[in-house]
Amino acid sequence: MISEAIDADIYVCNMDGNVILCKDLVSDNFEISSNGECIVHSFYTIPQSIINSIGENGSSSPASTLDGVYTKSQMYSARPVIVDGKTVAIVFAVKPASLGALNYLSNSMKIFLVGSLFALVIGAIATYFFTNDLLSPLKDMSRATKCYAKGDFSYRVKVKKNDDTELAHLLRAFNSMASSLALYESSRRSFVANVSHELKTPMTTISGFIDGILDGTIPPEKEKHYLEIVSNETKRLSRLVVAMLNISKIEAGELNLNPVNFNICNDIFNVLVSFEQQIEQKNNLKFGGTWTHLFRQLFAPDEDLIHQVIYNLVDNAVKL
């Protein structure tokens, strides 16, 4: 049973080296067969040198011919049979060295293949999660760019708070760029709205006076006066165009004012004159007050901006 289990040739020899029992002599019911003679092992005679080398603990060798018993190297292990303190026989377990090496290589190959397969599976799983973790922010950036292409700059990619990797720095820079784009878009829309509102003021004045001259509402003797107002509004319109081109500087707090000393009363009068037709259409509309008192604390303001403020105030009053 042991012989079949370890795939080895097991036999017992006496102290003279003759084989007295082997696996081939034992039948299935564990009885000695063949009259105690084996056609294989009966010809074996273990040299006395091998027998003498086997001590109480036995001996073994990974490759030996047992001093000529075998023609090819064998792996063997020998243990003494001791009775009453005296060695009376020796048990040998012998197996071809090449077969042992083959089994060793086979088992090593199996272990290697199983280990490689296990490592491959673990590596594939780890690679999947690592790649997914690496590509997730990039996919998020892709979704963000699609939103930005549609004009929606509110989307922000997610960044872990304590993440200090290069990718995290890239994502934070990307969000910073999105914030800048959102601010730029807000400035652009504000610029368009401001241009529409600010340019409307002088254009309305110019259009009103020119229509008044053409349809005869303004008498010929006052045409020169109103044409001067139109000329002044045209020049102011030109200055407003330049100012609107610098609207980004205004929103960034980099507006450079052009303070000059001017007569605020004349500016108020010119604005009221520009609304003459609208005021006449509303019979109950009256203007009054000490205008100069409002600007007593002002020193050399920007004339065009003050004019726009006065115009907006009068325009709102007329619309009420």
DOTI-711329 format. One record per residue (C-alpha): x negated, z negated, y. Coordinates in nm, 3 decimals. Each point is the difference from the previous one (the first is absolute). Layout:
! residues N
<xx:X zz:Z yy:Y> $
...
END
This chain:
! residues 320
<xx:0.000 zz:0.000 yy:0.000> $
<xx:-0.280 zz:-0.088 yy:0.238> $
<xx:-0.185 zz:0.316 yy:-0.098> $
<xx:0.298 zz:0.216 yy:0.087> $
<xx:0.063 zz:-0.197 yy:0.318> $
<xx:-0.351 zz:0.056 yy:0.141> $
<xx:-0.058 zz:0.331 yy:-0.182> $
<xx:-0.323 zz:-0.129 yy:-0.160> $
<xx:-0.158 zz:-0.019 yy:-0.349> $
<xx:0.002 zz:-0.366 yy:-0.111> $
<xx:-0.181 zz:-0.124 yy:-0.314> $
<xx:-0.172 zz:-0.312 yy:-0.139> $
<xx:-0.348 zz:-0.002 yy:-0.156> $
<xx:-0.184 zz:-0.275 yy:-0.188> $
<xx:-0.337 zz:-0.132 yy:0.102> $
<xx:-0.166 zz:0.274 yy:-0.206> $
<xx:0.160 zz:0.265 yy:0.221> $
<xx:0.247 zz:0.131 yy:-0.260> $
<xx:0.359 zz:0.064 yy:0.110> $
<xx:0.230 zz:-0.226 yy:-0.200> $
<xx:0.326 zz:0.057 yy:0.189> $
<xx:0.128 zz:0.271 yy:0.237> $
<xx:0.320 zz:0.121 yy:0.155> $
<xx:0.031 zz:0.276 yy:-0.254> $
<xx:0.026 zz:-0.252 yy:-0.290> $
<xx:0.295 zz:-0.189 yy:0.150> $
<xx:0.344 zz:0.133 yy:-0.095> $
<xx:0.321 zz:-0.033 yy:0.198> $
<xx:0.081 zz:-0.329 yy:-0.178> $
<xx:-0.351 zz:-0.131 yy:0.081> $
<xx:-0.129 zz:0.025 yy:-0.357> $
<xx:-0.340 zz:0.135 yy:-0.102> $
<xx:0.025 zz:0.351 yy:-0.146> $
<xx:-0.231 zz:0.250 yy:-0.166> $
<xx:-0.157 zz:-0.275 yy:-0.213> $
<xx:-0.189 zz:-0.124 yy:0.305> $
<xx:-0.205 zz:0.318 yy:0.035> $
<xx:0.028 zz:0.223 yy:0.310> $
<xx:-0.116 zz:0.357 yy:-0.024> $
<xx:-0.125 zz:-0.023 yy:0.359> $
<xx:-0.135 zz:-0.348 yy:0.060> $
<xx:-0.142 zz:-0.058 yy:-0.346> $
<xx:-0.290 zz:0.222 yy:0.102> $
<xx:-0.069 zz:-0.206 yy:0.317> $
<xx:-0.289 zz:-0.244 yy:-0.010> $
<xx:-0.056 zz:-0.186 yy:0.324> $
<xx:-0.372 zz:-0.046 yy:0.062> $
<xx:-0.137 zz:-0.353 yy:-0.025> $
<xx:-0.134 zz:0.033 yy:0.356> $
<xx:0.354 zz:0.038 yy:0.134> $
<xx:0.128 zz:-0.291 yy:-0.213> $
<xx:-0.283 zz:-0.225 yy:0.116> $
<xx:0.069 zz:0.088 yy:0.366> $
<xx:0.356 zz:-0.133 yy:-0.021> $
<xx:0.006 zz:-0.364 yy:0.098> $
<xx:0.277 zz:-0.255 yy:-0.001> $
<xx:0.161 zz:0.170 yy:0.306> $
<xx:-0.030 zz:0.346 yy:-0.149> $
<xx:-0.134 zz:0.308 yy:0.177> $
<xx:0.114 zz:0.337 yy:0.133> $
<xx:-0.139 zz:0.327 yy:0.128> $
<xx:0.150 zz:0.288 yy:0.203> $
<xx:-0.206 zz:0.259 yy:-0.192> $
<xx:-0.180 zz:-0.049 yy:-0.331> $
<xx:-0.037 zz:0.170 yy:-0.338> $
<xx:-0.043 zz:-0.343 yy:-0.171> $
<xx:-0.356 zz:0.100 yy:-0.090> $
<xx:0.101 zz:0.323 yy:-0.173> $
<xx:0.332 zz:-0.093 yy:-0.157> $
<xx:0.171 zz:0.251 yy:0.231> $
<xx:-0.131 zz:0.338 yy:0.104> $
<xx:0.159 zz:-0.030 yy:0.347> $
<xx:0.004 zz:-0.287 yy:0.247> $
<xx:0.277 zz:-0.250 yy:-0.050> $
<xx:0.141 zz:-0.284 yy:0.201> $
<xx:0.012 zz:-0.308 yy:-0.217> $
<xx:0.078 zz:-0.369 yy:0.013> $
<xx:-0.102 zz:-0.240 yy:-0.280> $
<xx:0.108 zz:-0.360 yy:-0.060> $
<xx:-0.122 zz:-0.235 yy:-0.280> $
<xx:0.228 zz:-0.163 yy:-0.258> $
<xx:-0.121 zz:-0.361 yy:-0.027> $
<xx:0.098 zz:-0.227 yy:-0.287> $
<xx:-0.123 zz:-0.360 yy:-0.011> $
<xx:-0.244 zz:0.078 yy:0.281> $
<xx:-0.151 zz:0.296 yy:-0.186> $
<xx:0.046 zz:0.370 yy:0.079> $
<xx:0.136 zz:0.162 yy:-0.313> $
<xx:0.115 zz:0.340 yy:0.135> $
<xx:0.018 zz:0.211 yy:0.315> $
<xx:0.300 zz:0.185 yy:0.145> $
<xx:-0.074 zz:0.333 yy:0.171> $
<xx:0.228 zz:0.198 yy:0.232> $
<xx:-0.146 zz:0.344 yy:0.060> $
<xx:0.118 zz:0.287 yy:0.217> $
<xx:-0.170 zz:0.327 yy:0.097> $
<xx:-0.167 zz:-0.033 yy:0.339> $
<xx:0.118 zz:0.346 yy:0.107> $
<xx:0.360 zz:-0.092 yy:-0.082> $
<xx:-0.033 zz:-0.322 yy:0.196> $
<xx:-0.141 zz:0.186 yy:0.297> $
<xx:0.279 zz:0.255 yy:-0.030> $
<xx:0.260 zz:-0.275 yy:-0.006> $
<xx:-0.174 zz:-0.168 yy:0.290> $
<xx:0.002 zz:0.323 yy:0.199> $
<xx:0.360 zz:0.065 yy:-0.099> $
<xx:0.109 zz:-0.345 yy:0.110> $
<xx:-0.205 zz:0.031 yy:0.317> $
<xx:0.162 zz:0.336 yy:0.073> $
<xx:0.346 zz:-0.148 yy:-0.056> $
<xx:-0.079 zz:-0.288 yy:0.233> $
<xx:-0.140 zz:0.244 yy:0.255> $
<xx:0.303 zz:0.228 yy:-0.019> $
<xx:0.247 zz:-0.287 yy:0.023> $
<xx:-0.196 zz:-0.153 yy:0.286> $
<xx:-0.024 zz:0.336 yy:0.178> $
<xx:0.372 zz:0.062 yy:-0.042> $
<xx:0.081 zz:-0.348 yy:0.129> $
<xx:-0.238 zz:0.045 yy:0.294> $
<xx:0.150 zz:0.342 yy:0.073> $
<xx:0.353 zz:-0.141 yy:0.006> $
<xx:-0.103 zz:-0.294 yy:0.220> $
<xx:-0.197 zz:0.236 yy:0.225> $
<xx:0.294 zz:0.240 yy:0.031> $
<xx:0.236 zz:-0.283 yy:0.095> $
<xx:-0.249 zz:-0.145 yy:0.248> $
<xx:-0.064 zz:0.347 yy:0.147> $
<xx:0.373 zz:0.060 yy:0.041> $
<xx:0.058 zz:-0.321 yy:0.191> $
<xx:-0.320 zz:0.040 yy:0.202> $
<xx:0.082 zz:0.361 yy:0.089> $
<xx:0.358 zz:-0.089 yy:0.084> $
<xx:-0.120 zz:-0.285 yy:0.222> $
<xx:-0.247 zz:0.236 yy:0.168> $
<xx:0.243 zz:0.289 yy:0.048> $
<xx:0.297 zz:-0.211 yy:0.112> $
<xx:-0.130 zz:-0.039 yy:0.359> $
<xx:-0.083 zz:0.371 yy:0.012> $
<xx:0.354 zz:0.086 yy:-0.111> $
<xx:0.126 zz:-0.238 yy:0.269> $
<xx:-0.214 zz:0.183 yy:0.257> $
<xx:0.144 zz:0.332 yy:-0.120> $
<xx:0.356 zz:-0.130 yy:0.054> $
<xx:-0.101 zz:-0.126 yy:0.343> $
<xx:-0.145 zz:0.337 yy:0.108> $
<xx:0.324 zz:0.171 yy:-0.105> $
<xx:0.195 zz:-0.242 yy:0.221> $
<xx:-0.241 zz:0.061 yy:0.290> $
<xx:0.042 zz:0.375 yy:-0.043> $
<xx:0.374 zz:-0.052 yy:0.056> $
<xx:-0.064 zz:-0.201 yy:0.318> $
<xx:0.066 zz:-0.342 yy:-0.153> $
<xx:-0.301 zz:-0.222 yy:0.079> $
<xx:0.159 zz:-0.329 yy:-0.110> $
<xx:-0.129 zz:0.019 yy:-0.360> $
<xx:-0.308 zz:-0.212 yy:-0.081> $
<xx:-0.204 zz:-0.006 yy:-0.320> $
<xx:-0.025 zz:-0.334 yy:-0.178> $
<xx:-0.333 zz:-0.184 yy:0.014> $
<xx:-0.082 zz:-0.326 yy:-0.177> $
<xx:-0.070 zz:-0.273 yy:0.251> $
<xx:-0.336 zz:-0.119 yy:-0.139> $
<xx:-0.115 zz:0.337 yy:-0.132> $
<xx:-0.345 zz:0.082 yy:0.142> $
<xx:-0.073 zz:0.320 yy:-0.193> $
<xx:-0.085 zz:0.332 yy:0.158> $
<xx:0.342 zz:0.133 yy:-0.100> $
<xx:0.169 zz:-0.292 yy:0.178> $
<xx:-0.199 zz:0.079 yy:0.316> $
<xx:0.111 zz:0.362 yy:-0.028> $
<xx:0.366 zz:-0.104 yy:-0.034> $
<xx:-0.024 zz:-0.230 yy:0.303> $
<xx:-0.159 zz:0.281 yy:0.201> $
<xx:0.280 zz:0.229 yy:-0.117> $
<xx:0.264 zz:-0.249 yy:0.120> $
<xx:-0.185 zz:-0.034 yy:0.330> $
<xx:0.008 zz:0.377 yy:0.038> $
<xx:0.375 zz:-0.003 yy:-0.073> $
<xx:0.053 zz:-0.260 yy:0.271> $
<xx:-0.197 zz:0.214 yy:0.245> $
<xx:0.205 zz:0.305 yy:-0.094> $
<xx:0.322 zz:-0.199 yy:0.047> $
<xx:-0.119 zz:-0.112 yy:0.345> $
<xx:-0.097 zz:0.356 yy:0.086> $
<xx:0.340 zz:0.132 yy:-0.111> $
<xx:0.174 zz:-0.269 yy:0.206> $
<xx:-0.213 zz:0.095 yy:0.300> $
<xx:0.081 zz:0.366 yy:-0.049> $
<xx:0.374 zz:-0.063 yy:-0.008> $
<xx:-0.026 zz:-0.231 yy:0.296> $
<xx:-0.196 zz:0.267 yy:0.183> $
<xx:0.269 zz:0.260 yy:-0.061> $
<xx:0.271 zz:-0.240 yy:0.117> $
<xx:-0.198 zz:-0.094 yy:0.312> $
<xx:-0.071 zz:0.363 yy:0.083> $
<xx:0.370 zz:0.084 yy:-0.028> $
<xx:0.100 zz:-0.292 yy:0.221> $
<xx:-0.276 zz:0.015 yy:0.260> $
<xx:0.014 zz:0.377 yy:0.053> $
<xx:0.376 zz:-0.012 yy:0.036> $
<xx:-0.028 zz:-0.195 yy:0.328> $
<xx:-0.179 zz:0.256 yy:0.221> $
<xx:0.164 zz:0.294 yy:-0.175> $
<xx:0.347 zz:-0.137 yy:0.086> $
<xx:-0.099 zz:-0.048 yy:0.365> $
<xx:-0.151 zz:0.348 yy:0.030> $
<xx:0.296 zz:0.164 yy:-0.172> $
<xx:0.254 zz:-0.188 yy:0.214> $
<xx:-0.155 zz:0.090 yy:0.334> $
<xx:-0.062 zz:0.363 yy:-0.092> $
<xx:0.361 zz:0.036 yy:-0.119> $
<xx:0.113 zz:-0.163 yy:0.325> $
<xx:-0.196 zz:0.252 yy:0.207> $
<xx:0.122 zz:0.295 yy:-0.207> $
<xx:0.369 zz:-0.093 yy:0.006> $
<xx:-0.004 zz:-0.093 yy:0.371> $
<xx:0.070 zz:-0.368 yy:-0.048> $
<xx:-0.315 zz:-0.078 yy:0.198> $
<xx:0.022 zz:0.145 yy:0.354> $
<xx:-0.273 zz:0.245 yy:0.107> $
<xx:-0.142 zz:-0.237 yy:0.262> $
<xx:-0.075 zz:-0.260 yy:-0.274> $
<xx:-0.141 zz:0.241 yy:-0.254> $
<xx:-0.358 zz:-0.058 yy:0.111> $
<xx:0.036 zz:-0.375 yy:-0.044> $
<xx:0.136 zz:0.035 yy:-0.351> $
<xx:-0.255 zz:0.264 yy:-0.089> $
<xx:-0.271 zz:-0.250 yy:0.093> $
<xx:0.160 zz:-0.247 yy:-0.239> $
<xx:0.005 zz:0.271 yy:-0.270> $
<xx:-0.369 zz:0.071 yy:0.069> $
<xx:-0.086 zz:-0.370 yy:-0.029> $
<xx:0.197 zz:-0.028 yy:-0.325> $
<xx:-0.179 zz:0.307 yy:-0.136> $
<xx:-0.336 zz:-0.161 yy:0.074> $
<xx:0.116 zz:-0.326 yy:-0.154> $
<xx:0.119 zz:0.194 yy:-0.305> $
<xx:-0.349 zz:0.141 yy:-0.039> $
<xx:-0.148 zz:-0.350 yy:0.020> $
<xx:0.252 zz:-0.126 yy:-0.257> $
<xx:-0.107 zz:0.271 yy:-0.242> $
<xx:-0.357 zz:-0.121 yy:0.028> $
<xx:0.116 zz:-0.360 yy:-0.040> $
<xx:0.201 zz:0.086 yy:-0.310> $
<xx:-0.306 zz:0.154 yy:-0.159> $
<xx:-0.163 zz:-0.341 yy:0.035> $
<xx:0.293 zz:-0.187 yy:-0.156> $
<xx:-0.216 zz:-0.108 yy:-0.292> $
<xx:-0.226 zz:-0.180 yy:0.243> $
<xx:0.300 zz:-0.182 yy:0.143> $
<xx:0.109 zz:-0.127 yy:-0.341> $
<xx:-0.357 zz:-0.095 yy:-0.087> $
<xx:-0.031 zz:-0.202 yy:0.319> $
<xx:-0.254 zz:0.238 yy:0.150> $
<xx:0.211 zz:0.133 yy:0.286> $
<xx:-0.197 zz:0.062 yy:0.318> $
<xx:0.225 zz:-0.053 yy:0.302> $
<xx:-0.049 zz:0.183 yy:0.330> $
<xx:0.085 zz:-0.265 yy:0.262> $
<xx:0.062 zz:0.136 yy:0.352> $
<xx:0.162 zz:-0.134 yy:0.313> $
<xx:0.330 zz:0.174 yy:0.074> $
<xx:0.327 zz:-0.055 yy:0.183> $
<xx:0.242 zz:-0.142 yy:-0.255> $
<xx:0.296 zz:0.049 yy:0.233> $
<xx:-0.056 zz:0.376 yy:0.017> $
<xx:-0.017 zz:0.015 yy:-0.376> $
<xx:0.328 zz:-0.189 yy:-0.031> $
<xx:0.162 zz:0.228 yy:0.257> $
<xx:-0.113 zz:0.313 yy:-0.181> $
<xx:0.139 zz:-0.129 yy:-0.327> $
<xx:0.337 zz:-0.080 yy:0.163> $
<xx:0.007 zz:0.346 yy:0.154> $
<xx:-0.063 zz:0.156 yy:-0.341> $
<xx:0.317 zz:-0.178 yy:-0.123> $
<xx:0.205 zz:0.102 yy:0.305> $
<xx:0.245 zz:0.218 yy:-0.191> $
<xx:0.062 zz:-0.258 yy:-0.275> $
<xx:0.047 zz:-0.276 yy:0.260> $
<xx:0.253 zz:0.208 yy:0.199> $
<xx:0.199 zz:0.063 yy:-0.317> $
<xx:0.044 zz:-0.378 yy:-0.035> $
<xx:0.168 zz:-0.107 yy:0.326> $
<xx:-0.025 zz:-0.371 yy:-0.076> $
<xx:-0.376 zz:0.006 yy:-0.068> $
<xx:-0.211 zz:-0.175 yy:0.265> $
<xx:-0.370 zz:-0.083 yy:0.023> $
<xx:-0.141 zz:-0.284 yy:0.201> $
<xx:-0.256 zz:-0.277 yy:0.013> $
<xx:-0.342 zz:-0.070 yy:0.140> $
<xx:-0.207 zz:0.232 yy:-0.216> $
<xx:-0.332 zz:-0.080 yy:0.158> $
<xx:0.038 zz:-0.366 yy:-0.101> $
<xx:-0.004 zz:0.098 yy:-0.365> $
<xx:-0.344 zz:0.156 yy:0.032> $
<xx:-0.154 zz:-0.239 yy:0.251> $
<xx:-0.228 zz:-0.148 yy:-0.267> $
<xx:-0.111 zz:0.342 yy:-0.129> $
<xx:-0.336 zz:0.120 yy:0.117> $
<xx:-0.099 zz:0.364 yy:-0.038> $
<xx:0.212 zz:0.082 yy:-0.311> $
<xx:0.003 zz:0.332 yy:-0.181> $
<xx:0.232 zz:0.217 yy:0.212> $
<xx:0.131 zz:0.222 yy:-0.281> $
<xx:0.079 zz:-0.293 yy:-0.229> $
<xx:0.177 zz:-0.192 yy:0.279> $
<xx:0.195 zz:0.313 yy:0.089> $
<xx:0.108 zz:0.031 yy:-0.365> $
<xx:0.111 zz:-0.365 yy:-0.005> $
<xx:0.209 zz:0.047 yy:0.317> $
<xx:0.147 zz:0.322 yy:-0.136> $
<xx:0.100 zz:-0.168 yy:-0.328> $
<xx:0.164 zz:-0.289 yy:0.187> $
<xx:0.204 zz:0.231 yy:0.223> $
<xx:0.083 zz:0.227 yy:-0.295> $
<xx:0.134 zz:-0.297 yy:-0.199> $
<xx:0.199 zz:-0.121 yy:0.305> $
<xx:0.160 zz:0.341 yy:0.047> $
<xx:0.096 zz:0.022 yy:-0.368> $
<xx:0.182 zz:-0.337 yy:0.004> $
END
